[in-house]
Structures are given as structure tokens and as C-alpha cells.
Amino acid sequence: MSCDKCFQDRCKIMEIYNKQSSKTFQQHISSIGIQLNKKRAQRVGQIQKVLLEEIKKMELDNNMLQNMEKDITIFWKKQMMTFHGYQKQETKRTDTLKKTLQSITGHNWDYEDGVFKSEMCLIKKDMKSIQDRLLSEMHEGEIQSVKRGLHALFFP
């Protein structure tokens, strides 16, 4: 029986050892789980913190871009208004110049036509006068020549 008791003692020791080992193992596993969860929670917290910071930065950037968009829109509206004003003034200037040139050139053609016709009449008169004078001088010269010829013929 002593072997039996030995066996029972060993079984009890093994049982106690198994219980303690199991308890120690559970504690270590629990500790590992707790440490891992803590570390994971820290990492998640860090990631969450970084994400929140980046979201804030993105919101600030978004606000800045929206403000830039508003500023650019206002700028281009002003540019377009200025350009349209310039176009209107340019159209007015062009119309004024067209009207002025048309009125001047219309009157100038009539005036120039009148001047041309008047000068042509004067040229015709002057040419006629010169022609008549030349013919008269030529006739006079011919008459003188005939007179001299006759005179020489009859009064030698």
C-alpha cells in the first residue's frame, strides 16, 4: 500500500502542479491578452489621433481651397466685367470712327468730284484758248508768209 499511497501522493502533487500550472498558464495568457489589448488600444489611439489631426488639416485645407475658389471667382467676375466694359467702349469707338469716315468720305467724293469737274472745265477752256491763240499765230504767220511771197512775186 505504500506504493499506492506514493502513487496517490504523486497524483495529488501532479494535480496540484497541474492546477498551479494551469492557473499560472491562464494568468500568463490573460496577461498576454491584456498586454496585447493595451498595445493594440494604444496603437488604435495613436492611429485615431493621427487620423483626427489629418482630418483637421484636411478641413483647414478644404476651407483654404474654398476661400481661394471664392477669391478666384470674384477676381474673374471683375476681369470679365472690365473686359466687357472695354469691349463696349471699343465697339463705340469703332462705330464712331466708321460713321465719321463714312460721312467724311461721302462728302469728300462729292467735293472732289466737283473740284475735278471744275478743273477739267478750266483745263478745256485754257487748252481751247491756247489752241485758238496758236492757230491765230499760225494763221498770222502764214498770212505774213503769203504776203511776203506775193510781195516778192509782184514787187521784185
C-alpha positions in Angstrom: 0.0 0.0 0.0 2.7 2.3 0.4 3.1 2.3 -3.4 -0.5 3.1 -3.7 -0.1 6.0 -1.3 3.0 7.0 -3.1 1.0 6.9 -6.3 -1.8 8.9 -4.7 0.7 11.4 -3.3 2.3 11.8 -6.7 -1.1 12.1 -8.3 -2.0 14.8 -5.7 1.3 16.6 -6.4 0.6 16.2 -10.1 -2.9 17.5 -9.6 -1.6 20.5 -7.5 1.1 21.0 -10.0 -1.4 20.8 -12.9 -3.8 23.2 -11.1 -0.9 25.7 -10.4 0.5 25.3 -13.9 -3.0 25.8 -15.4 -3.6 28.8 -13.1 -0.1 30.2 -13.9 -0.7 29.5 -17.6 -4.1 31.2 -17.5 -2.6 34.1 -15.7 0.2 34.4 -18.3 -2.3 34.0 -21.2 -4.6 36.6 -19.6 -1.6 38.9 -19.0 -0.5 38.4 -22.7 -4.1 39.2 -23.8 -4.2 42.3 -21.5 -0.8 43.5 -22.8 -1.7 42.9 -26.4 -5.1 44.6 -26.0 -3.4 47.5 -24.2 -0.8 47.8 -27.0 -3.5 47.5 -29.7 -5.6 50.1 -27.9 -2.5 52.4 -27.8 -1.9 51.8 -31.5 -5.5 52.4 -32.3 -5.4 55.5 -30.1 -2.3 56.8 -31.9 -3.8 56.0 -35.3 -7.1 57.7 -34.3 -5.1 60.7 -33.1 -3.1 60.9 -36.3 -6.3 60.4 -38.4 -8.1 63.2 -36.4 -5.2 65.5 -36.9 -5.0 64.8 -40.6 -8.8 65.3 -40.9 -8.5 68.7 -39.2 -5.7 69.6 -41.6 -7.8 68.4 -44.5 -10.7 70.5 -43.2 -8.4 73.6 -43.0 -7.0 72.9 -46.4 -10.6 72.4 -47.7 -11.6 75.8 -46.2 -8.5 77.4 -47.7 -9.3 76.0 -51.1 -12.9 77.1 -50.8 -11.7 80.6 -49.9 -9.3 80.5 -52.9 -12.2 79.4 -55.1 -14.3 82.3 -53.9 -11.4 84.8 -54.4 -10.7 83.5 -57.9 -14.4 83.6 -58.8 -14.6 87.2 -57.6 -11.4 88.0 -59.5 -12.6 86.5 -62.8 -16.0 88.2 -62.4 -14.2 91.5 -62.1 -12.0 90.7 -65.0 -14.9 89.7 -67.2 -16.8 92.9 -66.2 -13.8 95.0 -67.0 -13.2 93.2 -70.3 -16.9 93.6 -71.3 -16.7 97.3 -70.5 -13.6 97.5 -72.7 -15.4 95.7 -75.5 -18.3 98.1 -75.3 -16.0 101.1 -75.4 -14.1 99.6 -78.3 -17.4 98.9 -80.2 -18.5 102.5 -79.6 -15.1 103.8 -80.8 -15.3 101.7 -83.9 -18.9 102.8 -84.7 -17.9 106.5 -84.2 -14.9 106.1 -86.5 -17.0 104.3 -89.1 -19.7 107.0 -89.0 -17.1 109.7 -89.2 -15.2 108.1 -92.0 -18.4 107.4 -94.0 -19.6 111.0 -93.5 -16.2 112.4 -94.5 -15.6 110.1 -97.4 -19.1 110.6 -98.7 -18.8 114.3 -98.7 -15.2 114.2 -100.0 -16.2 112.2 -103.0 -18.8 114.7 -103.9 -16.5 117.6 -103.2 -13.6 116.0 -105.1 -15.8 115.2 -108.0 -17.0 118.8 -108.2 -13.4 120.0 -107.9 -12.3 117.6 -110.6 -15.1 118.6 -113.0 -14.4 122.3 -112.4 -10.7 121.9 -113.0 -11.4 119.8 -116.2 -13.7 122.6 -117.5 -10.9 125.2 -116.8 -8.3 123.0 -118.5 -10.6 122.7 -121.5 -11.1 126.5 -121.6 -7.3 127.1 -121.2 -6.5 124.5 -123.8 -9.1 126.0 -126.2 -7.6 129.4 -125.6 -4.1 128.2 -126.2 -5.2 126.3 -129.3 -7.0 129.3 -130.6 -4.0 131.6 -129.9 -1.6 129.1 -131.6 -3.9 128.8 -134.6 -4.3 132.5 -134.8 -0.5 133.0 -134.6 0.0 130.2 -137.2 -2.6 131.9 -139.4 -0.9 135.2 -138.9 2.5 133.7 -139.7 1.0 132.0 -142.8 -0.7 135.2 -143.9 2.6 137.1 -143.4 4.4 134.5 -145.4 1.9 134.6 -148.2 2.1 138.4 -148.2 5.9 138.3 -148.4 5.7 135.8 -151.2 3.2 137.9 -153.1 5.1 141.0 -152.4 8.3 139.3 -153.7 6.4 138.0 -156.7 4.7 141.2 -157.6 7.3 143.7 -156.3 10.6 142.3 -157.1 
